[in-house]
Amino acid sequence: VQDIESVTVSFVALNTIPAELIPSIIAYDEAGNRLHGIKVDVKGNTTAGKGMDGGRVTDPVVSVVDLQLSSLNGELDRLANLDIRVEGKGSGRFNANEYIQLKDISVTINENIAVDLN
């Protein structure tokens, strides 16, 4: 695959953790080397969950997140692996039963591409 200028990674987050959770992504080539020439724009956020209520975990808060990766120097042509991360900030005590689940993860190449099948 050649001439990839942008890729969108989309997912649905189900969150019960009562903290601000910030999604990010790191791209790697086939050898496991980090691709540094990639810009990531985050659209959407992982909304804080409501934690525990009456001794039980509350229903998860649903968020849709899009991570747009772009590169003008051809780095995306070498893309082989993605590491999706969700990091948080918060205070107070967390319960081991609280969770975040990422589902319906998709990767979309946003333009026409050239594929060499030889």
All heavy atoms as an XYZ file, in Angstrom:
883
protein
N       0.855     -1.174      0.000
C       0.000      0.000      0.000
C       0.892      1.225      0.000
O       1.846      1.297      0.765
C      -0.937      0.007      1.230
C      -1.802      1.231      1.229
C      -1.778     -1.248      1.269
N       0.558      2.181     -0.845
C       1.371      3.391     -0.974
C       0.484      4.624     -0.964
O      -0.707      4.550     -1.219
C       2.149      3.368     -2.281
C       3.080      2.187     -2.407
C       3.673      2.113     -3.811
O       3.298      2.847     -4.709
N       4.598      1.200     -3.990
N       1.111      5.757     -0.671
C       0.473      7.075     -0.773
C      -0.674      7.271      0.224
O      -1.660      7.930     -0.090
C      -0.022      7.338     -2.199
C       1.098      7.241     -3.221
O       2.241      7.601     -2.876
O       0.831      6.792     -4.343
N      -0.557      6.714      1.420
C      -1.575      6.936      2.447
C      -1.278      8.265      3.126
O      -0.195      8.456      3.682
C      -1.578      5.801      3.490
C      -1.868      4.461      2.824
C      -2.595      6.090      4.587
C      -1.732      3.274      3.757
N      -2.227      9.186      3.072
C      -2.053     10.483      3.711
C      -2.775     10.574      5.044
O      -2.337     11.295      5.936
C      -2.523     11.599      2.782
C      -1.652     11.739      1.551
C      -2.129     12.842      0.625
O      -2.989     13.645      1.040
O      -1.633     12.898     -0.509
N      -3.907      9.865      5.184
C      -4.612      9.907      6.462
C      -5.403      8.625      6.707
O      -5.867      7.978      5.775
C      -5.539     11.114      6.552
O      -6.641     10.983      5.700
N      -5.512      8.296      7.989
C      -6.223      7.115      8.450
C      -7.053      7.547      9.657
O      -6.599      8.337     10.478
C      -5.218      6.012      8.877
C      -5.916      4.862      9.573
C      -4.435      5.509      7.679
N      -8.277      7.018      9.762
C      -9.107      7.299     10.927
C      -9.345      6.006     11.700
O      -9.759      5.010     11.125
C     -10.464      7.916     10.527
O     -10.229      9.125      9.809
C     -11.315      8.206     11.750
N      -9.056      6.050     12.989
C      -9.354      4.947     13.896
C     -10.555      5.389     14.726
O     -10.514      6.430     15.381
C      -8.162      4.621     14.815
C      -8.526      3.514     15.791
C      -6.948      4.242     13.975
N     -11.626      4.614     14.677
C     -12.855      4.946     15.400
C     -13.177      3.842     16.389
O     -12.898      2.673     16.133
C     -14.032      5.090     14.429
O     -13.780      6.086     13.476
N     -13.771      4.231     17.522
C     -14.237      3.229     18.483
C     -15.321      3.816     19.363
O     -15.502      5.034     19.431
C     -13.098      2.662     19.334
C     -12.347      3.671     20.160
C     -12.806      4.060     21.409
C     -11.160      4.206     19.699
C     -12.103      4.979     22.176
C     -10.448      5.126     20.449
C     -10.917      5.504     21.694
N     -16.052      2.920     19.999
C     -17.048      3.281     20.996
C     -16.463      2.907     22.349
O     -15.965      1.794     22.521
C     -18.382      2.537     20.751
C     -19.369      2.815     21.870
C     -18.962      2.928     19.403
N     -16.491      3.850     23.297
C     -15.977      3.590     24.644
C     -17.149      3.479     25.615
O     -18.040      4.332     25.617
C     -15.047      4.714     25.074
N     -17.154      2.420     26.402
C     -18.121      2.228     27.478
C     -17.345      2.418     28.777
O     -16.447      1.630     29.086
C     -18.742      0.845     27.428
C     -19.375      0.438     26.096
C     -19.828     -1.006     26.139
C     -20.536      1.347     25.776
N     -17.673      3.453     29.551
C     -16.857      3.832     30.695
C     -17.676      3.937     31.973
O     -18.692      4.624     32.015
C     -16.189      5.181     30.409
C     -15.248      5.603     31.510
O     -14.751      4.789     32.265
N     -15.012      6.894     31.600
N     -17.216      3.274     33.023
C     -17.816      3.438     34.351
C     -16.851      4.148     35.304
O     -17.217      4.457     36.434
C     -18.202      2.074     34.973
O     -17.033      1.314     35.214
C     -19.161      1.319     34.069
N     -15.619      4.395     34.881
C     -14.606      5.016     35.737
C     -14.899      6.513     35.878
O     -15.005      7.215     34.870
C     -13.193      4.800     35.158
C     -12.911      3.305     35.020
C     -12.146      5.493     36.015
C     -11.653      2.987     34.252
N     -15.011      7.025     37.102
C     -15.336      8.442     37.292
C     -14.098      9.330     37.180
O     -13.638      9.922     38.162
C     -15.933      8.476     38.700
C     -15.236      7.369     39.417
C     -15.008      6.305     38.375
N     -13.536      9.387     35.989
C     -12.334     10.181     35.759
C     -12.299     10.620     34.311
O     -12.872      9.969     33.431
C     -11.086      9.367     36.083
N     -11.605     11.728     34.063
C     -11.391     12.196     32.697
C     -10.404     11.256     32.035
O      -9.280     11.094     32.508
C     -10.838     13.618     32.715
C     -10.500     14.155     31.355
C      -9.810     15.503     31.411
O      -9.637     16.050     32.503
O      -9.444     15.992     30.338
N     -10.821     10.604     30.961
C      -9.967      9.656     30.255
C      -9.676     10.206     28.862
O     -10.587     10.570     28.125
C     -10.643      8.292     30.175
C     -10.942      7.652     31.530
C     -11.719      6.363     31.351
C      -9.675      7.403     32.317
N      -8.399     10.259     28.530
C      -7.967     10.889     27.283
C      -7.388      9.826     26.356
O      -6.389      9.173     26.685
C      -6.919     11.975     27.570
C      -7.530     13.006     28.522
C      -6.427     12.612     26.286
C      -6.531     13.894     29.197
N      -8.016      9.632     25.183
C      -7.504      8.632     24.241
C      -6.331      9.171     23.428
O      -6.245     10.369     23.142
C      -8.707      8.359     23.339
C      -9.500      9.619     23.387
C      -9.266     10.224     24.736
N      -5.422      8.266     23.085
C      -4.311      8.603     22.197
C      -3.939      7.342     21.428
O      -4.456      6.259     21.703
C      -3.114      9.130     22.993
O      -2.612      8.141     23.857
N      -3.037      7.491     20.487
C      -2.647      6.345     19.676
C      -1.186      6.490     19.275
O      -0.697      7.604     19.068
C      -3.565      6.220     18.437
C      -3.468      4.853     17.814
C      -3.301      7.312     17.430
C      -4.622      4.521     16.900
N      -0.493      5.376     19.217
C       0.901      5.354     18.771
C       0.979      4.374     17.607
O       0.426      3.276     17.671
C       1.847      4.915     19.908
C       1.736      5.903     21.076
C       3.288      4.839     19.408
C       2.495      5.466     22.309
N       1.660      4.791     16.538
C       1.778      3.968     15.336
C       3.181      3.375     15.243
O       4.168      4.015     15.614
C       1.492      4.818     14.101
N       3.244      2.124     14.745
C       4.510      1.406     14.611
C       4.621      0.802     13.209
O       3.614      0.467     12.591
C       4.598      0.267     15.631
C       4.558      0.734     17.062
C       3.355      0.809     17.742
C       5.726      1.105     17.715
C       3.318      1.243     19.070
C       5.698      1.535     19.038
C       4.486      1.602     19.702
O       4.445      2.037     21.000
N       5.866      0.620     12.766
C       6.090     -0.077     11.510
C       6.168     -1.579     11.770
O       6.015     -2.035     12.909
C       7.333      0.453     10.782
C       8.643      0.176     11.515
O       8.661     -0.635     12.470
O       9.662      0.772     11.122
N       6.426     -2.354     10.729
C       6.435     -3.814     10.832
C       7.504     -4.348     11.787
O       7.334     -5.387     12.418
C       6.632     -4.417      9.434
C       6.385     -5.893      9.381
C       6.384     -6.420      7.954
O       5.906     -5.715      7.053
O       6.856     -7.548      7.775
N       8.607     -3.610     11.931
C       9.687     -4.035     12.821
C       9.448     -3.605     14.275
O      10.263     -3.888     15.141
C      11.016     -3.464     12.327
N       8.336     -2.919     14.518
C       8.031     -2.473     15.874
C       8.606     -1.120     16.231
O       8.574     -0.709     17.389
N       9.129     -0.398     15.232
C       9.673      0.941     15.466
C       8.542      1.975     15.434
O       7.682      1.925     14.559
C      10.711      1.298     14.399
C      11.868      0.334     14.396
O      12.467      0.073     15.429
N      12.158     -0.218     13.229
N       8.587      2.891     16.381
C       7.564      3.936     16.436
C       7.706      4.871     15.239
O       8.809      5.259     14.854
C       7.706      4.721     17.740
C       6.617      5.738     17.909
C       6.671      6.360     19.272
N       5.620      7.350     19.402
C       5.311      7.941     20.524
N       5.974      7.651     21.628
N       4.351      8.828     20.564
N       6.577      5.209     14.631
C       6.555      6.158     13.516
C       6.339      7.549     14.097
O       5.247      7.879     14.569
C       5.431      5.791     12.538
C       5.537      4.407     11.895
C       4.316      4.107     11.038
C       6.813      4.289     11.074
N       7.378      8.378     14.079
C       7.329      9.693     14.727
C       6.751     10.796     13.846
O       6.353     11.846     14.357
C       8.729     10.099     15.192
C       9.244      9.239     16.306
N       8.821      9.378     17.602
C      10.128      8.212     16.301
C       9.423      8.486     18.366
N      10.219      7.758     17.598
N       6.670     10.583     12.537
C       6.202     11.629     11.645
C       4.693     11.629     11.443
O       4.215     12.042     10.397
N       3.954     11.181     12.445
C       2.497     11.090     12.321
C       1.838     12.033     13.310
O       2.159     12.041     14.499
C       2.021      9.641     12.553
C       2.553      8.772     11.407
C       0.506      9.573     12.640
C       2.215      7.327     11.524
N       0.906     12.823     12.799
C       0.127     13.747     13.624
C      -1.198     13.073     13.952
O      -1.807     12.440     13.094
C      -0.111     15.042     12.850
C      -0.955     16.047     13.580
C      -1.211     17.264     12.703
C      -2.220     18.160     13.373
N      -2.756     19.156     12.476
N      -1.660     13.220     15.201
C      -2.929     12.623     15.623
C      -3.864     13.723     16.099
O      -3.513     14.520     16.962
C      -2.719     11.599     16.762
C      -4.058     11.027     17.202
C      -1.776     10.496     16.323
N      -5.053     13.777     15.509
C      -6.112     14.687     15.953
C      -7.214     13.845     16.570
O      -7.694     12.892     15.953
C      -6.683     15.493     14.777
C      -5.705     16.529     14.242
O      -5.067     17.203     15.061
O      -5.582     16.638     13.012
N      -7.612     14.201     17.790
C      -8.648     13.465     18.511
C      -9.971     14.203     18.350
O     -10.061     15.393     18.622
C      -8.300     13.337     20.005
C      -9.391     12.593     20.759
C      -6.950     12.650     20.181
N     -10.983     13.466     17.899
C     -12.337     14.021     17.787
C     -13.235     13.206     18.705
O     -13.368     12.003     18.547
C     -12.823     13.969     16.348
C     -11.987     14.832     15.429
C     -12.438     14.744     13.993
C     -11.505     15.609     13.170
N     -11.609     15.347     11.766
N     -13.806     13.869     19.666
C     -14.593     13.172     20.674
C     -13.748     12.954     21.905
O     -12.539     13.185     21.905
N     -14.365     12.536     22.967
C     -13.662     12.302     24.209
C     -14.306     11.136     24.925
O     -15.455     10.790     24.660
C     -13.685     13.556     25.086
C     -12.531     13.598     26.061
O     -11.784     12.640     26.200
N     -12.375     14.717     26.734
N     -13.573     10.551     25.832
C     -14.107      9.464     26.625
C     -14.707     10.078     27.889
O     -13.986     10.469     28.797
C     -12.997      8.455     26.968
O     -12.373      8.063     25.748
C     -13.562      7.232     27.636
N     -16.012     10.207     27.913
C     -16.718     10.874     28.998
C     -16.562     10.093     30.301
O     -16.600      8.865     30.308
C     -18.214     11.005     28.642
O     -18.313     11.671     27.374
C     -18.970     11.796     29.682
N     -16.417     10.827     31.406
C     -16.270     10.193     32.719
C     -17.510      9.378     33.052
O     -18.642      9.797     32.809
C     -16.045     11.254     33.789
N     -17.273      8.210     33.629
C     -18.366      7.371     34.101
C     -18.877      7.876     35.439
O     -18.380      8.854     35.997
N     -19.839      7.188     35.978
C     -20.446      7.596     37.238
C     -19.981      6.743     38.415
O     -20.438      6.919     39.537
C     -21.962      7.559     37.106
C     -22.466      8.552     36.057
C     -23.962      8.580     36.001
C     -24.565      9.536     35.019
N     -23.837     10.100     33.993
N     -19.056      5.791     38.186
C     -18.473      5.015     39.269
C     -19.457      4.080     39.948
O     -20.241      3.401     39.303
N     -19.419      4.088     41.265
C     -20.244      3.190     42.081
C     -21.459      3.945     42.624
O     -21.395      5.130     42.888
C     -19.426      2.650     43.262
C     -18.193      1.869     42.869
S     -18.558      0.295     42.100
C     -19.205     -0.605     43.480
N     -22.539      3.209     42.783
C     -23.747      3.775     43.390
C     -24.440      2.659     44.165
O     -24.830      1.646     43.574
C     -24.669      4.343     42.312
C     -25.903      5.019     42.895
O     -25.829      5.506     44.042
O     -26.930      5.049     42.201
N     -24.577      2.845     45.458
C     -25.246      1.841     46.275
C     -24.541      0.496     46.272
O     -25.199     -0.535     46.322
N     -23.213      0.514     46.174
C     -22.468     -0.732     46.214
C     -22.350     -1.465     44.895
O     -21.813     -2.562     44.832
N     -22.865     -0.877     43.810
C     -22.737     -1.537     42.506
C     -22.219     -0.537     41.477
O     -22.393      0.676     41.618
C     -24.066     -2.132     42.056
C     -25.131     -1.141     41.699
C     -26.374     -1.834     41.090
N     -27.203     -0.869     40.420
C     -27.054     -0.436     39.174
N     -26.085     -0.890     38.436
N     -27.880      0.458     38.653
N     -21.593     -1.081     40.459
C     -21.081     -0.245     39.377
C     -22.260      0.284     38.572
O     -23.184     -0.464     38.237
C     -20.123     -1.053     38.466
C     -19.659     -0.224     37.292
C     -18.932     -1.556     39.257
N     -22.243      1.562     38.262
C     -23.312      2.162     37.466
C     -23.227      1.705     36.012
O     -22.221      1.140     35.578
C     -23.216      3.698     37.511
O     -21.940      4.089     36.998
C     -23.386      4.227     38.923
N     -24.273      1.966     35.256
C     -24.248      1.668     33.828
C     -23.171      2.520     33.160
O     -22.952      3.674     33.546
C     -25.607      1.976     33.192
C     -26.677      0.994     33.626
O     -26.336     -0.146     33.986
O     -27.867      1.372     33.611
N     -22.501      1.988     32.143
C     -21.435      2.747     31.494
C     -21.964      3.946     30.702
O     -23.067      3.919     30.177
C     -20.785      1.723     30.559
C     -21.813      0.675     30.352
C     -22.662      0.650     31.577
N     -21.131      4.974     30.644
C     -21.394      6.135     29.800
C     -20.788      5.820     28.430
O     -19.646      5.369     28.337
C     -20.765      7.406     30.409
C     -20.924      8.589     29.485
C     -21.378      7.694     31.769
N     -21.536      6.047     27.369
C     -21.110      5.698     26.009
C     -20.563      6.937     25.305
O     -21.202      7.996     25.303
C     -22.283      5.101     25.205
C     -21.848      4.777     23.778
C     -22.841      3.870     25.898
N     -19.391      6.803     24.695
C     -18.766      7.884     23.922
C     -18.269      7.323     22.601
O     -17.829      6.179     22.532
C     -17.566      8.472     24.678
O     -17.915      8.905     25.954
N     -18.305      8.141     21.563
C     -17.742      7.779     20.260
C     -16.499      8.635     20.043
O     -16.538      9.853     20.223
C     -18.763      8.014     19.124
C     -18.133      7.704     17.773
C     -20.000      7.168     19.352
N     -15.392      7.976     19.676
C     -14.118      8.671     19.511
C     -13.547      8.355     18.131
O     -13.584      7.217     17.682
C     -13.114      8.247     20.610
C     -11.769      8.918     20.404
C     -13.672      8.552     21.998
N     -13.026      9.391     17.462
C     -12.301      9.248     16.203
C     -10.899      9.803     16.402
O     -10.730     10.924     16.897
C     -12.969     10.019     15.066
C     -14.297      9.427     14.643
O     -14.429      8.198     14.675
O     -15.193     10.212     14.287
N      -9.896      9.028     16.022
C      -8.508      9.456     16.055
C      -8.038      9.532     14.607
O      -7.965      8.509     13.926
C      -7.653      8.465     16.844
C      -8.087      8.221     18.288
C      -7.402      6.989     18.845
C      -7.763      9.427     19.138
N      -7.744     10.747     14.142
C      -7.320     10.938     12.753
C      -5.807     11.031     12.708
O      -5.212     11.911     13.321
C      -7.939     12.204     12.173
C      -7.426     12.525     10.791
C      -8.509     12.517      9.756
O      -9.668     12.530     10.070
N      -8.104     12.509      8.519
N      -5.185     10.090     11.999
C      -3.740     10.075     11.828
C      -3.423     10.638     10.453
O      -4.065     10.261      9.463
C      -3.187      8.653     11.915
C      -3.205      7.962     13.268
C      -4.601      7.556     13.670
C      -2.298      6.766     13.236
N      -2.438     11.535     10.391
C      -2.057     12.096      9.091
C      -0.536     12.222      9.019
O       0.142     12.350     10.031
C      -2.721     13.449      8.864
O      -2.362     14.362      9.870
N      -0.041     12.176      7.790
C       1.390     12.269      7.543
C       1.610     12.805      6.142
O       0.969     12.354      5.199
C       2.042     10.900      7.673
O       3.379     10.943      7.252
N       2.509     13.757      6.022
C       2.832     14.293      4.704
C       4.131     13.718      4.159
O       4.474     13.940      3.021
C       2.933     15.826      4.767
C       1.637     16.529      5.151
C       1.874     18.030      5.264
C       0.550     16.246      4.121
N       4.853     12.960      4.985
C       6.163     12.458      4.559
C       6.174     10.966      4.262
O       7.226     10.348      4.223
C       7.213     12.787      5.622
C       6.901     12.144      6.960
O       5.911     11.433      7.080
N       7.729     12.392      7.946
N       5.000     10.353      4.079
C       4.933      8.945      3.716
C       5.031      7.960      4.863
O       5.096      6.751      4.635
N       5.059      8.429      6.098
C       5.173      7.536      7.253
C       4.016      6.538      7.327
O       4.206      5.401      7.738
C       5.213      8.340      8.557
C       6.509      9.067      8.808
C       7.586      8.135      9.332
O       7.519      7.737     10.498
O       8.496      7.820      8.549
N       2.810      6.953      6.956
C       1.657      6.052      7.051
C       1.759      4.875      6.086
O       1.124      3.850      6.314
C       0.349      6.808      6.841
C      -0.125      7.636      8.029
C      -1.346      8.469      7.659
C      -0.439      6.745      9.224
N       2.570      4.986      5.049
C       2.780      3.858      4.139
C       3.449      2.690      4.873
O       3.321      1.540      4.466
C       3.656      4.267      2.953
C       2.960      5.232      2.013
O       1.770      5.522      2.211
O       3.633      5.718      1.076
N       4.152      2.975      5.952
C       4.874      1.954      6.718
C       4.075      1.458      7.919
O       4.549      0.629      8.685
C       6.216      2.523      7.180
C       7.107      2.909      6.011
C       8.429      3.572      6.408
N       8.966      3.113      7.664
C       9.465      3.935      8.592
N       9.463      5.236      8.411
N       9.958      3.439      9.724
N       2.856      1.939      8.095
C       2.033      1.583      9.251
C       1.739      0.084      9.284
O       1.269     -0.492      8.311
C       0.709      2.354      9.203
C      -0.289      2.062     10.312
C       0.256      2.497     11.658
C      -1.601      2.781     10.026
N       2.025     -0.553     10.434
C       1.754     -1.981     10.597
C       0.976     -2.275     11.871
O       0.182     -3.200     11.906
C       3.066     -2.765     10.599
N       1.209     -1.513     12.939
C       0.559     -1.756     14.228
C       0.143     -0.446     14.877
O       0.821      0.573     14.713
C       1.513     -2.488     15.189
C       1.887     -3.851     14.692
O       1.021     -4.695     14.523
N       3.167     -4.068     14.441
N      -0.947     -0.512     15.631
C      -1.435      0.651     16.367
C      -1.598      0.290     17.833
O      -2.068     -0.807     18.157
C      -2.786      1.123     15.812
C      -2.776      1.645     14.385
C      -4.199      1.826     13.882
C      -2.008      2.959     14.316
N      -1.225      1.200     18.697
C      -1.368      1.028     20.141
C      -2.342      2.110     20.624
O      -1.979      3.278     20.696
C      -0.001      1.178     20.806
C      -0.016      0.963     22.300
O      -1.088      0.620     22.857
O       1.047      1.145     22.930
N      -3.590      1.715     20.898
C      -4.594      2.658     21.402
C      -4.434      2.732     22.916
O      -4.427      1.709     23.593
C      -6.022      2.214     21.044
C      -6.181      2.127     19.529
C      -7.043      3.164     21.652
C      -7.504      1.523     19.089
N      -4.325      3.943     23.426
C      -4.171      4.141     24.869
C      -5.273      5.059     25.382
O      -5.710      5.966     24.690
C      -2.817      4.765     25.185
C      -1.673      3.870     24.783
C      -0.358      4.449     25.120
N       0.684      3.493     24.738
C       1.892      3.533     25.217
N       2.242      4.453     26.077
N       2.768      2.637     24.826
N      -5.680      4.790     26.598
C      -6.629      5.662     27.283
C      -6.023      5.927     28.655
O      -5.895      5.019     29.467
C      -8.021      5.014     27.419
C      -8.982      5.957     28.113
C      -8.561      4.628     26.048
N      -5.618      7.169     28.856
C      -4.974      7.544     30.111
C      -5.876      8.489     30.870
O      -6.623      9.264     30.268
C      -3.613      8.172     29.826
C      -2.675      7.193     29.113
C      -1.362      7.800     28.689
O      -1.256      9.050     28.680
O      -0.447      7.036     28.370
N      -5.816      8.432     32.178
C      -6.758      9.207     32.968
C      -6.127     10.064     34.029
O      -4.981      9.877     34.419
N      -6.935     11.018     34.473
C      -6.596     11.872     35.593
C      -7.783     11.829     36.532
O      -8.929     11.856     36.103
C      -6.384     13.312     35.142
C      -5.242     13.517     34.188
C      -5.165     14.957     33.794
C      -4.059     15.180     32.787
N      -4.005     16.550     32.335
N      -7.519     11.741     37.782
C      -8.621     11.723     38.725
C      -8.102     11.708     40.135
O      -6.920     11.544     40.388
N      -8.998     11.889     41.052
C      -8.640     11.819     42.455
C      -9.688     10.972     43.156
O     -10.769     10.720     42.629
C      -8.579     13.222     43.064
O      -9.839     13.842     42.961
N      -9.352     10.536     44.330
C     -10.287      9.707     45.060
C      -9.969      8.242     44.869
O      -8.969      7.868     44.280
N     -10.851      7.412     45.338
C     -10.648      5.977     45.298
C     -11.417      5.371     44.132
O     -12.559      5.727     43.884
C     -11.105      5.372     46.605
C     -10.339      5.919     47.802
C     -10.826      5.302     49.079
N     -10.380      3.935     49.203
C      -9.317      3.556     49.872
N      -8.584      4.447     50.487
N      -8.988      2.280     49.965
N     -10.765      4.438     43.462
C     -11.409      3.714     42.385
C     -11.736      2.308     42.863
O     -11.069      1.751     43.720
C     -10.516      3.657     41.143
C     -10.234      5.002     40.559
C      -8.940      5.473     40.457
C     -11.268      5.810     40.112
C      -8.673      6.713     39.920
C     -11.016      7.051     39.576
C      -9.716      7.521     39.482
N     -12.750      1.742     42.286
C     -13.179      0.392     42.627
C     -12.685     -0.556     41.547
O     -12.741     -0.249     40.359
C     -14.714      0.367     42.717
C     -15.239     -0.968     43.137
O     -15.147     -1.938     42.399
N     -15.806     -1.018     44.334
N     -12.239     -1.729     41.949
C     -11.707     -2.712     40.999
C     -12.753     -3.185     40.000
O     -12.408     -3.728     38.949
C     -11.144     -3.911     41.756
N     -14.029     -2.959     40.258
C     -15.091     -3.379     39.348
C     -15.421     -2.334     38.287
O     -16.180     -2.613     37.368
C     -16.353     -3.741     40.135
C     -16.125     -4.938     41.025
O     -15.528     -5.916     40.605
N     -16.574     -4.853     42.259
N     -14.886     -1.130     38.439
C     -15.102     -0.097     37.422
C     -14.246     -0.427     36.208
O     -13.178     -1.029     36.325
C     -14.739      1.277     37.985
C     -15.627      1.686     39.136
C     -15.110      2.891     39.889
O     -13.948      3.289     39.707
O     -15.877      3.422     40.681
N     -14.698     -0.024     35.024
C     -13.977     -0.425     33.821
C     -14.203      0.553     32.680
O     -15.106      1.385     32.704
C     -14.434     -1.814     33.367
C     -15.895     -1.855     32.944
C     -16.265     -1.603     31.617
C     -16.903     -2.122     33.866
C     -17.596     -1.629     31.241
C     -18.234     -2.155     33.495
C     -18.578     -1.901     32.181
O     -19.900     -1.919     31.799
N     -13.345      0.406     31.663
C     -13.580      1.022     30.360
C     -13.435     -0.087     29.332
O     -12.534     -0.928     29.427
C     -12.628      2.198     30.056
C     -12.993      2.815     28.703
C     -11.179      1.776     30.106
C     -12.391      4.161     28.449
N     -14.359     -0.125     28.386
C     -14.326     -1.114     27.310
C     -14.355     -0.362     25.987
O     -15.194      0.521     25.786
C     -15.535     -2.039     27.402
C     -15.615     -3.035     26.279
C     -16.896     -3.869     26.312
O     -17.819     -3.582     27.044
N     -16.935     -4.887     25.498
N     -13.428     -0.703     25.094
C     -13.429     -0.142     23.744
C     -14.002     -1.203     22.821
O     -13.552     -2.355     22.831
C     -12.011      0.227     23.310
C     -11.234      1.163     24.229
C      -9.892      1.490     23.622
C     -12.014      2.414     24.551
N     -15.011     -0.823     22.038
C     -15.604     -1.800     21.120
C     -15.867     -1.140     19.779
O     -15.731      0.074     19.638
C     -16.873     -2.406     21.713
C     -18.017     -1.439     21.897
C     -19.229     -2.175     22.443
C     -20.496     -1.502     21.981
N     -21.679     -2.288     22.257
N     -16.252     -1.960     18.813
C     -16.518     -1.489     17.450
C     -15.336     -0.683     16.913
O     -15.509      0.366     16.296
C     -17.807     -0.669     17.394
C     -19.024     -1.448     17.845
O     -19.018     -2.686     17.689
O     -19.968     -0.841     18.368
N     -14.121     -1.186     17.127
C     -12.915     -0.504     16.662
C     -12.784     -0.715     15.156
O     -12.888     -1.836     14.664
C     -11.671     -1.039     17.389
C     -11.816     -0.798     18.896
C     -10.408     -0.384     16.846
C     -10.737     -1.476     19.721
N     -12.568      0.388     14.435
C     -12.382      0.285     12.983
C     -11.247      1.202     12.543
O     -10.959      2.210     13.187
C     -13.673      0.657     12.236
O     -13.980      2.022     12.422
N     -10.601      0.821     11.444
C      -9.545      1.618     10.838
C      -9.951      1.880      9.396
O     -10.241      0.939      8.653
C      -8.184      0.891     10.886
C      -7.107      1.720     10.203
C      -7.799      0.564     12.325
N      -9.977      3.154      9.007
C     -10.401      3.539      7.665
C      -9.308      4.358      6.993
O      -8.821      5.339      7.578
C     -11.691      4.397      7.728
O     -12.687      3.673      8.436
C     -12.186      4.746      6.337
N      -8.911      3.954      5.794
C      -7.998      4.760      4.986
C      -8.880      5.778      4.265
O      -9.849      5.412      3.608
C      -7.211      3.897      3.991
C      -6.343      2.892      4.756
C      -6.349      4.775      3.083
C      -5.648      1.878      3.885
N      -8.538      7.073      4.410
C      -9.444      8.141      4.010
C      -9.361      8.592      2.555
O     -10.023      9.543      2.175
C      -9.235      9.351      4.926
C      -9.587      9.020      6.352
O     -10.519      8.273      6.619
N      -8.831      9.554      7.281
N      -8.574      7.943      1.733
C      -8.500      8.339      0.325
C      -8.145      7.131     -0.524
O      -7.898      6.050      0.003
C      -7.479      9.467      0.117
C      -6.041      9.063      0.346
C      -5.624      9.105      1.811
O      -6.073      9.958      2.564
O      -4.836      8.239      2.184
N      -8.098      7.318     -1.821
C      -7.693      6.239     -2.719
C      -6.234      5.880     -2.437
O      -5.427      6.744     -2.107
C      -7.826      6.679     -4.175
C      -9.287      6.914     -4.546
O     -10.169      6.293     -4.014
N      -9.508      7.832     -5.467
N      -5.915      4.619     -2.580
C      -4.560      4.151     -2.345
C      -4.084      3.320     -3.537
O      -4.887      2.838     -4.328
C      -4.464      3.306     -1.059
C      -5.408      2.099     -1.123
C      -4.745      4.145      0.172
C      -5.223      1.095     -0.022
N      -2.790      3.159     -3.641
C      -2.204      2.287     -4.648
C      -1.744      1.009     -3.947
O      -1.079      1.077     -2.912
C      -1.027      2.983     -5.331
N      -2.088     -0.151     -4.506
C      -1.703     -1.429     -3.923
C      -0.891     -2.201     -4.951
O      -1.338     -2.410     -6.075
C      -2.959     -2.249     -3.522
C      -2.553     -3.589     -2.943
C      -3.811     -1.478     -2.533
N       0.313     -2.617     -4.557
C       1.163     -3.424     -5.424
C       1.010     -4.876     -4.974
O       1.436     -5.250     -3.893
C       2.610     -2.971     -5.289
C       3.543     -3.758     -6.191
O       3.070     -4.679     -6.912
O       4.735     -3.457     -6.210
N       0.385     -5.720     -5.804
C       0.122     -7.111     -5.467
C       1.213     -8.053     -5.974
O       1.065     -9.272     -5.910
C      -1.238     -7.533     -5.992
C      -2.416     -6.730     -5.431
C      -3.718     -7.158     -6.096
C      -2.523     -6.891     -3.933
N       2.301     -7.506     -6.469
C       3.415     -8.338     -6.945
C       4.370     -8.664     -5.825
O       4.629     -8.021     -4.939
C       4.178     -7.642     -8.078
C       3.303     -7.522     -9.315
O       2.622     -8.466     -9.642
N       3.317     -6.367     -9.937
